[in-house]
Amino acid sequence: MLKLINTVFYVGLLRPAPGTWGSLAAVLVGWAIEHYLGFIPLVIAFVAVTALGFWSVGAELKDRPGEDPSEIVIDEVAGMWLTLLFPAMGFWMRDMSMVWPGPVAAFLCFRLFDIWKPWLVGRADRRHDAKGVMLDDLWAGVFAGIVTIILAGLYHVVFLGMMQ
């Protein structure tokens, strides 16, 4: 059961780059949740998958401290859904669903921060424990979400401003 949860229905077994596959699955499912059910269900799904991830990763790695197996991708789902909350909230405040640039930018920014691991992302990754497995992707999600909103603002101010 832990393997099913931590690999997110075995998506984490796809090669190469299981983290990218996990993030791609997460952005597609997260975008669908937001589009068909709304922003609040996406928030609930994020909280649920994050809590589930802390529990399941902790249970799987309790006898293997220091490991971060690449097939564990529930952390990517939590981080990706956190990233999606930033553009989703912007669209929710305008009473509409996310349109394609938001999820695509969120995905690209999340992968950048998850791979690059700057500052708090890297610090969490260097914990070498189950909490660090989850926390590095959550920090990556925070930074990616912020950058996604900044990019959206720049696009609207610079590009659309020049069109007027």
C-alpha positions in Angstrom: 0.0 0.0 0.0 2.8 2.4 0.8 4.4 1.8 -2.5 1.1 2.6 -4.3 0.8 5.8 -2.4 4.4 7.0 -2.6 4.8 6.2 -6.3 1.4 7.8 -6.9 -0.2 4.7 -8.6 3.3 3.6 -9.9 3.9 6.8 -11.9 7.2 7.1 -9.9 8.4 3.9 -11.6 8.4 5.5 -15.0 11.9 6.2 -16.4 13.8 8.4 -17.1 13.2 11.3 -14.7 10.4 9.9 -12.3 10.2 13.3 -10.6 9.2 15.0 -13.9 6.7 12.2 -14.6 5.2 12.7 -11.1 5.1 16.5 -11.6 3.4 16.1 -15.0 0.8 13.7 -13.6 0.3 16.1 -10.7 -0.2 19.2 -12.9 -2.7 17.4 -15.1 -4.8 16.0 -12.2 -4.5 19.3 -10.2 -5.6 21.3 -13.2 -8.5 19.0 -13.7 -9.5 19.3 -10.0 -9.4 23.0 -10.3 -11.2 23.1 -13.6 -14.0 20.7 -12.8 -14.4 21.1 -9.1 -13.0 24.5 -8.3 -10.3 26.2 -6.3 -11.4 25.1 -2.8 -11.4 21.4 -3.7 -7.8 21.9 -5.0 -6.8 23.4 -1.6 -8.4 20.4 0.1 -6.7 18.0 -2.2 -3.3 19.7 -1.6 -3.8 19.5 2.2 -4.8 15.9 2.0 -2.0 14.8 -0.3 0.6 16.7 1.8 -0.6 15.0 5.1 -0.7 11.6 3.4 2.8 12.2 2.0 4.3 13.1 5.3 2.7 9.9 6.8 3.5 7.5 3.9 7.0 8.7 3.2 7.8 8.6 7.0 6.4 5.1 7.2 8.3 3.8 4.2 11.7 5.4 5.1 11.5 4.8 8.9 14.1 2.0 8.6 16.1 3.7 5.9 17.2 7.1 7.2 19.0 9.3 4.7 17.4 7.8 1.6 15.3 9.7 -1.0 14.3 7.1 -3.5 13.6 8.6 -6.9 10.4 6.5 -7.3 8.8 8.4 -4.4 6.8 11.1 -6.2 4.0 11.9 -3.7 6.3 14.8 -2.7 6.2 16.1 -6.3 2.4 16.0 -6.2 2.2 18.0 -3.0 4.8 20.6 -4.3 3.2 20.8 -7.7 -0.3 21.3 -6.3 1.1 24.0 -3.9 2.5 25.7 -7.0 -0.8 25.5 -8.8 -2.6 27.1 -5.9 -0.9 30.5 -6.7 -2.3 30.9 -10.3 -5.5 29.1 -9.3 -6.2 31.6 -6.6 -5.6 34.5 -9.0 -8.2 33.0 -11.4 -10.6 32.1 -8.6 -10.5 35.8 -7.4 -11.6 36.7 -10.9 -14.4 34.0 -10.8 -12.9 31.9 -13.5 -10.9 28.6 -14.0 -7.2 28.6 -14.8 -6.3 28.9 -18.5 -3.4 27.1 -20.0 -0.5 29.5 -19.4 -0.9 29.3 -15.6 -0.5 25.5 -15.2 2.3 25.3 -17.8 4.3 28.1 -16.2 3.6 26.5 -12.8 5.0 23.2 -14.0 8.1 24.7 -15.6 8.8 26.8 -12.5 8.3 23.9 -10.2 10.6 21.7 -12.1 13.3 24.5 -12.1 13.2 24.9 -8.4 12.9 21.2 -7.7 16.0 20.4 -9.7 18.0 23.6 -8.9 17.3 23.4 -5.1 18.2 26.9 -4.1 18.3 28.2 -0.5 15.5 26.6 1.6 14.8 23.9 -1.0 18.4 22.7 -0.8 18.4 23.0 3.0 15.3 20.8 3.3 16.8 18.3 0.9 20.0 18.1 2.9 18.0 17.0 6.0 18.3 13.5 4.7 15.1 12.3 6.4 11.5 11.7 5.5 10.4 15.2 6.4 13.1 16.6 4.1 11.8 14.5 1.2 8.5 16.3 1.5 9.7 19.7 2.6 12.1 20.3 -0.3 9.2 20.0 -2.8 7.0 22.2 -0.7 9.6 24.9 -0.6 10.1 24.5 -4.3 6.3 24.8 -4.7 6.3 28.1 -2.7 9.1 29.6 -4.8 7.7 28.3 -8.1 4.2 29.7 -7.2 5.7 33.1 -6.4 7.7 33.2 -9.7 4.6 32.0 -11.6 2.6 35.0 -10.3 5.5 37.4 -11.1 5.7 36.0 -14.6 2.0 36.4 -15.1 2.2 40.0 -13.8 5.1 40.8 -16.2 3.2 39.3 -19.1 0.1 41.3 -18.4 2.0 44.6 -17.8 4.7 44.4 -20.4 3.3 42.3 -23.2 -0.4 43.2 -23.0 0.5 46.8 -22.1 2.5 47.1 -25.4 -0.5 45.7 -27.3 -2.7 48.6 -26.3 
